[in-house]
Amino acid sequence: MPTKAAALKYDKEIDKAPTVVAKGKGNIAEIIIKKAKEFDVPIFANKALVNSLVDLEIDHEIPAELYKAVADTFIWLMKNEKKFTQKLS
């Protein structure tokens, strides 16, 4: 089973919902993950969510049925960013 990855962006000042900015399977997914690691972007692994995200179009907002799962992911990311920032202090 190939590796899958998706990247989202969300700016509460501009966007109504998070948008898929990158997605892929296999080699493309590996590149997305590698770039995330290079830029210290936290990586969240959720097989069901990534399966849904890789089926979406790039630069399109996620559908309402994914809001809860993506919100949970963003909460996890914010908590981890806070921990990371505290370690640097």
URBELMO-V264875 format. One record per helix or strand. SS is the DSSP state (a for helix, b for strand). FROM is the first residue (numbers start at 0). TO is the last residue. If there is no record, write none. Layout:
BEGIN
ss=SS from=FROM to=TO
ss=SS from=FROM to=TO
END
This chain:
BEGIN
ss=b from=3 to=8
ss=b from=18 to=24
ss=a from=26 to=37
ss=a from=46 to=52
ss=b from=60 to=60
ss=a from=63 to=87
END
